[in-house]
Amino acid sequence: METEDQYRKKAKVYRTSPEYGKMISLYPILETSIKDCKGENLVA
């Protein structure tokens, strides 16, 4: 199992990928939702 730090690094790389950019451009509401959830503790 990977550590939280490893997952954060993967997420950072993904957010700079062309695939992520395309997804955000296709679904602008998704970008807003992601920003709204940033910093939230979604898993207890």
C-alpha positions in Angstrom: 0.0 0.0 0.0 1.3 3.4 -0.9 1.7 6.3 1.6 -0.4 9.4 1.5 2.6 11.4 0.3 3.0 9.0 -2.7 -0.7 9.5 -3.6 -0.2 13.3 -3.3 2.8 13.2 -5.7 0.8 11.1 -8.2 -2.1 13.5 -8.0 0.2 16.5 -8.6 1.6 14.9 -11.7 -1.9 14.0 -13.0 -3.2 17.5 -12.5 -0.5 18.7 -14.9 -1.2 16.1 -17.6 -2.9 16.7 -20.9 -5.6 14.2 -20.0 -6.6 16.3 -16.9 -6.6 19.5 -19.0 -8.9 17.9 -21.5 -11.2 16.6 -18.9 -11.5 20.0 -17.2 -12.2 21.7 -20.5 -14.9 19.2 -21.3 -16.5 19.5 -17.8 -15.9 23.0 -16.4 -18.2 22.3 -13.4 -15.8 19.5 -12.4 -13.0 22.0 -11.9 -15.2 24.1 -9.6 -16.2 21.0 -7.6 -12.6 19.9 -7.3 -11.6 23.4 -6.0 -14.5 23.4 -3.6 -13.3 20.2 -2.1 -9.6 21.1 -1.9 -8.4 20.8 1.7 -11.4 18.9 2.9 -10.9 15.7 4.9 -13.1 13.5 2.8 -12.1 10.2 4.4 -12.1 9.6 8.1 
